[in-house]
Amino acid sequence: MSTQSVIAVKQFSGPDKMAHICAVPQPSAHNLSNANSDRSGSRNNTPLPCAIQSSNLKTELINSSGLPKILPFSTDSNTESSLSCISQADLSDPVLSSSSTFCTSLYTSSLKNSDPCRKTSDLPFLPHPPKCEQQQSSPGLSSSSLLLFDADLRNSSHGNDEHTDFIKDFLNLSSDGSFHGENSVIAYNEQMEFQFLSEQLGIAITNNEESPRLDDIYDSALQLPSLPMSYCSDQEDLHDAGSPVKVQLSSSRSSSGTPSCNKPRLRWTQELHERFVEAVNKLEGPESRVITLVHSEEFDHEKINITVLLMFYLIHLVEATPKSVLKIMKVEGLTIYHIKSHLQKYRLAKYLPETKEDKKPYSEEKKAKSVANGDYHAKKKRAQMAEALRMQMEVQKQLHEQLEVQRQLQLRIEEHARYLQKILENQQKTRESISSMTSTTEGESSEFAQIEKTEYKAETSSPPLSKCITSTTDAECNSQVDNKKTASG
Amino acid sequence: MKFGKDFRNHLEETLPAWRDKYLAYKSLKKLIKNLPPDGDPPPVAPAAAIVPVGDGDGDGDVALGDWFARILDMELHKLNDFYIEREEWYVIRLQVLKERIERVKAKKNGAFTSKSEFTEEMLEIRKAFVIIHGEMILLQTYSSLNFAGLVKILKKYDKRTGGLLSLPFTQRARHQPFFTTEPLTRLVRECEANLEVLFPIEAEVLESSSSSAKLRPQNDDAASHDPASSVDVETSDVYRSTLAAMKTIQGLRKASSTYNPLSLARFFHGEDGEACSGAITSESSLLDSFSQIQDAENDDDKEVQSREQNSAQNDADGRRDE
């Protein structure tokens, strides 16, 4: 094991790193298209009035419009043709791919990470450009150019999941025709921002080139095939740290309702967590990794010292990194951002019981007492506590049952509301057809409208069906109350 | 009106860290109150809201609806974030607890610890289970109450502005993560199953090892003990919140079923801890839902009346119980 990792170090200090990196990006195109189809699927599932969605997007627009205006091309290239846009995107691609892989290797060192993050977080405070300029220049981009733009991004296999998603959002909207111009500008600016970010990253990386890449060493020791997701998400991660666009994005996505993996807000199901634990255990579980390392090698004293050093070095490595966990889990759509926060919580949860076991001031005290007062009291106390816990559990179960009932109720109400809406829609349709039929005679049509209105009101305020049912139950309950009163009295 | 009070009371008594994570019911209500009754766009956007955009297209109604939907959207995000984060935490904790049980079992088989130490440890685990169970139930309460609050707010909005936001937005909310509690319910069931499997056995061990006759009276003694006082801070915190949540949910049910004492009777049965779920036939809950809609539609004028009826009902039941 040790030799393997030592070799790995050598390998990676060599210049063929680029080759390794280049091999990665192919399969992510599949992912992107996947994500897109997913997105459109969820769109179909939630039939919302356009007003709500567009309002959503509007907020995004506000937030994002203030962002990347400082970028070199943003102001003048808006007026340029769509073609230059695409070429611009093309240009930025190589930068994107290389730098994003770099930043995965940077991941372990927080110092390096924090630098670009800070810079990006400064971005929103940069001066905003006048709004009119944006609107003025936007019509230059036609919807077809937007499509081209999107397609181009999809083809260049290293686009970011989120990014294409974002554009896809806009694309959908632009087919509605309302805010099309602004959107394309924003989408374009988004792209620019990515470039900007990656440039910054590039600088950060060259500054720190000498420091050893622990993560890389470790990964090569494991000999795992890397997932394309990892670097995409890494960039997303960095992006996330700074810009408010991202935050807005994540929240608007989570509101789309249907659980889909490429949302930044991920739902950790039990299955997913089990898989996660498996991966972590595989990575850091058996300390035997280090132990066998010492046993298997026959060193003289000096070399053993080196091995011990190496061992400590490896212990640090054996801590599962988000990236390595992600690779082992192999779950589509999962990003390093999800893993990172989950890993943090997992560690916290694991430490919680252990620290409790360690301190135990309460039980310690109790133990001392039990020694003094004999076994009997300790047992009594324990029995009391168990009893209290049992009671508490009973109460909680009761509440749980009530909640289930409540939930059924709420769902039914919602169903009912949906049913009502259907009726309303049907009525609307018939009204439309009627009004078109009777539009020739004016007096008649207005009369019709009046009738419809009253009907409509009746429908919304109290459905006749429910009214009749409740009135019958009313009678029933009254009789029941009477019965009870007579019984008690 | 009643709901607002219940909601506020619940916030005061629930876990302290959760208080600001609930729907901002009160401020939303205030917001609606300050809206002009006929749909003009609001003159100045109130605090915590964004300035409405897209003033050019459509009439004021649409803009207002957009604006309000956006505010509600932000609330939805807040709820979802909190809910998902808590759910994630429980998934992790439950798994860690299960591992801990395995560890303790292994220890026991190896005759590693003394008997009392083992039971001590098991008690700790049991406590942890009960706490996590309680918190999960509280999270379900969170889900339910917030949904109810949202529906109420939407109704108020529609009533005030004559808009039609309620129907679509309720459907939207229904599919939000914070209201899809199936995964959480599964966790709760698993937690319960674990406790059931583990602790009857554990209790047997405890009792059979000692003279059970001697323990009996103490057990009765413990039964009269209030869980809130006998167990330490963590559990009593959860316990108190659970009781508060119970009250609030019962309040909801009462408000929803004023015209249907069938459900009221059911609720009293439920409190006795017998055949609660058995009493719910699909028919009666259907009636329930109808009556709640009916109720919510004209709750203002009939509320006083219904409450009177309600209290009369309570009296009747109380007398019967005696």
Interface residues (C-beta under 8 A of the other chain):
Chain A: N45 T46 L48 P49 A51 I52 S54 S55 N56 K58 T59 L61 I62 S178 F179 S251 S252 S254 S255 G257 T258 P259 R265 L266 R267 W268 T269 Q270 H273 E274 V277 H342 K345 Y346 A349 K350 L352 P353 K356 E357 Y362 S363 K367 S370 D375 Y376 A378 K379 K380 R382 A383 Q384 M385 A386 E387 A388 L389 R390 M391 Q392 M393 E394 V395 Q396 K397 Q398 L399 H400 E401 Q402 L403 E404 V405 Q406 R407 Q408 L409 Q410 L411 R412 I413 E414 H416 A417 R418 L420 Q421 S461 S462 P463 L465 S466 K467 I469 T470 T473 D474 E476 C477 Q480 V481 K484 K485 A487 S488 G489
Chain B: I50 V53 G54 D57 V62 G65 D66 W67 A69 R70 D73 M74 L76 H77 N80 D81 I84 E87 E88 W89 V91 I92 R93 Q95 V96 L97 R100 S116 T119 E120 E121 L123 E124 R126 K127 A128 V130 H133 G134 I137 Q140 T141 S143 S144 F147 A148 V151 S166 L167 P168 F169 T170 Q171 R172 R174 H175 Q176 P177 T180 T181 P183 T185 R186 L187 V188 E190 E192 L195 F199 A203 L206 S210 K214 L215 Q218 N219 D221 A222 A223 H225 D226 P227 S230 V231 D232 T235 V238 Y239 T242 L243 A245 M246 I249 Q250 L252 R253 S256 Y259 N260 P261 L262 A265 F267 G270 E271 G273 C276 S277 I280 S285 L286 L287 D288 S289 F290 S291 Q292 I293 Q294 E297 N298 A312 Q313 A316 D317 R319 R320 E322
